[in-house]
Amino acid sequence: MRRLINWTTLLHQVIDLELDVDEAKELTIGPETRKQTIFVALDVELAKLASSNGWFKVLDQPKKDPEKSLKHYLQSLELLLLFSAKQQWTHLIVMDQKQWDLIQRTKPTTKLADLNKQYLAIKHFLNDAYYNHRQESFRHAWHLLIKWGLVDLEFSGEEVTTKYKELIEQQRTYWVKN
C-alpha cells in the first residue's frame, strides 16, 4: 500500500509560505487579483508539466524529463492548494480511503488521445471552477491532478511529501531571507 499524502499538511505549508512572503515583501494585493494571479501561475505550471512530459510534441522529438516533471507537478499542487484556500474550498482537498483506493486502482494513461483528454479535462474543470465557482469541478481537477502525478508519472506519496516540503523551504529562503 502506498503511503497516503496528508494534503492538509501541504496546504498549511503553502499558506504559511504565502503569509511569510507577503510580510517580508510588504505585499498588498486584493483578494480577486490574488486569485487571478494564482490561477494564471497554475495554468502556466500545468503547461510546463505537460511540456516536461512531451507526449503531445508530435512534430518534435519528445524528451521526458522526470526531474522537471516532479518540480512542475509539485508547483501545480502548491498552487492548486493555495487556490483552494483562497476560494475557501479546502474541504475539497481532503480524501478518504475510498477516494485514495479509486485513484490507486486507476490504470496509467498512456495513449496520446487519452493524455490529451486528461490534460484538457483538468484545464476545463479548473476554468469551470474559476469562472463559475463550481466546487465539484475543482474536486474533479484536483483528483485528476493527483492521479496524473501518482499513477501516470509514478511519483510516490513519500516523494511528493518530501520534495514538496523542500520546495516550500527553497521558496521561503529565496523570498523571505533575501
N, C-alpha and C positions, 0 to 999 in steps of 0.2 A: 504494500500500500504506500503510495506516495505521501509525503508529508504535506499536510494542509497548510495553506498560507493564511496567516492572520491578517486579513485585509484591514481590520480596524487599526492595528499597529502601524501598518504602512500609511494609512490615512492620517493618523496623528503625526507621523514623522513629516509628511509634506505640509501639513497645516502649520506645524511648529517652524518649519523652514521658511514658509511664506511670511509668518509673523516676524521672524528674525531678520529677513531681508527687508521687509517694509520698515522696520525700526532702524536698521543700520543705514539704509539709503534714504530714510525720511520720505518714503513714497506716499503720496496721497492720490489714489486712483479710485474713482467712483465705482460702485458695485457693478453697474452694467458694462462699463469699459473693462473692468477686471474680468468679467465673464467672457466678454468678446475676445480679450487678449489670450485667455486660457484656451478658448475654443480654437482660435487661429493657430496657436502653438501646437495644440493637439493634432489638428489637421495636418500640419507640416510634419510632425513626428510620425504620424501614421504613414505618410507618403515616404518618408525616409526608411521606415521599417519595411515597407513593400519593396523599395528600391534595393535595400541591402539583401533581400531575398532573391530579387531579379527574375522571378518566374514570368513576368509579363514582357520582358525585354526580348521580343521575338525577332527584331531586326538587329540585335546586338548579341554579343556573347555574354550570357548571364553569368555572373560570378557571385556565388553565395559568400557572404562574409558573416560568419556566426558571431564574431565579437561585436561588430556593428549592429547586427540584428538584436543582440541582447541589450545593447545600450539604448537603441531606439525603442525596443519593447518596454524597457523599464521607464523611459521618459514618457512613453504613451500612457503607461499605467499611472505614473505620477500625476500627469495632467488630468486624466480621467477621474482619478480620486479627488483631486483638487476641485474639478468641475462639480463633482457630486456634492462636495461641501458647500460650494457657492450656490448651488440650486437647492440646498437643504434636502438632498436625496441620499444621504449617507446610509440610510437603512437599506438601500437597494444594493449596496456592495457586499453585504453580509450573505454568506452562502451556507446553507445547511448541508448535511451529509448527502442527502438525496441529489442536490444540485451538483456537488463535487463528483459523486459517482457517475452521474449522467455525462458530465464533461470528460471524465477519465475513460469512460466506455466508448466515447466517440472515436471513430477511425480518423487518422490523419487525412487532411485534404491534400491531394497530390496532383490532380488533373488541372490543367490550365483554366478551363472554363469554371471549375469549382473554386479555384483560388481567386479568380476574378470576382465571382459572385460573392464569396465570403468578404473580400475587401470592400466591395461596393455596398454590401449589406451593412457592414459596420458604419460606413460613411452615411448611408441612408438613415439608419436608426439614430445616429448622432445628430444629424441635421433635423430630424423629426423631433428629437428630444430638445434640441436648442430652440428651434423656431416655433414649435407647437407645445412645448413644455410637457411632453409626453414621457412620464416616468417609465412606462413599460418599454418604450423604445430605448431609453437609456439602459435599462436592465438587459435587453437583448444585445445591445452593442457591447456592454460590459462582459457578458458571458461569451460572446464571440471572440472578444479580445483575449480573454483568459484561455479559451480553447486554442486560439492561434499560437500563443506562446507555450502552453504546457503540453499540447498534443501535437500540433503541426511542427513547431520549432524544437520540441522536446526539451524545453528548459525544465529543470526540476524545481519543486517548491522551495527547497533549501537554497538553490542557486538564486532564484528570484529574490527571496527574502534577504540573503546575504549581500548580493550585489546592489539591491535597492538601497539598503542602509548605507553602503559605501558611496553610492551616487549622491544620496542626500548629504552626507558628510563632505564630499567633494564640493558640492554646490554651496554648502554653508561656509566652507573655508574660503571659497572664491568670493562670494557675495558679502559675507559678514566680516570676515577678518581682513579684507583688503581695504 
